[in-house]
Amino acid sequence: AFFMYKLLAHILITLCIGVLYVFSAWKKMSPIDLFQFRLAEDGICGGLCSVLGIRILIIWELALGLLMFLHISLYKFTYNALIWTSVVFILYLTYLFFYNGAQADCGCFGEHYKMTPGLAILKNILVLGLVVYLKHQHHRMFYRYSNVIALSIFGISTAFVFALRPVSVPGSSADYRIPKHLKLDTLWTSPLAVPKPALNFKKGKSVIAFFSLTCSHCIEAAYKLHILKLQFKDAPFLMVLGGRKAKLQNFLNRTKSTDIPFTLFEDELFYTLCEGQVPRIFLCQNLKPIRSIEKYDLEPDVINFFFKAP
């Protein structure tokens, strides 16, 4: 009877860890851009490195979760992989704890479930302890062709992640159409725009972005614009926001874009200006849009080239 209880406990713990890893991988995909921008903001990596890095992390978590759930190659590979993964996560979260503070969101479960670095460290210590226990109390469960099955799971996970979240090529929208009826001086002349932007946006080069307060793609783009603002502190960035004022603070908190000037429209004029398409990001010269870009073009080299070009 004691052996049966140990076996049931082993199976239950294995299933729970497997579900935890699959759940973590799934939540990091919704939306995936915010997490990859977070890697850039935290000083881990940026550009193509963050784009591929987050997808590799999701594939790794998803595959390990499935291997645990299905009891595949546990003693030969999965336990050791989970132990080292937990150690790396603990080191990363410790870095976040000191870099961003104790109350920051680590992003372990994407944007939907907030978790502080300290709590995430405790979670990974618990997982590490449980996996070490499982490894030393291992009840061998053999599968024929377990290596082939494990490789297949990694292959399927890779195809699944890149199919749902393909890599977009920066610069693909370089010739994006500029709305015919876009008149940016409306930001100063319309009484519906509150507060009024500073006058310095009227002269020289600037980046003016139209974001809806409830659009997930706008939230991703605004977050990335915030990261660029950290690198280009003196660059004139302006957000033109559309939506109810009650949702403004939540938008600013989620995107951390309180360092970027904004004006808010609580009227349909906002959608008239951007022709109902958001996010819209314009590189402007003397308040005249000279190029329209997408969120994937919000890269340091694009912004740097724009401001340095004659």
Summary of the structure (lengths in Angstrom):
residues: 310
radius of gyration: 23.6
end to end distance: 80.5
largest distance: 80.9
contacts: 939
relative contact order: 0.12
helix: 58%
strand: 11%
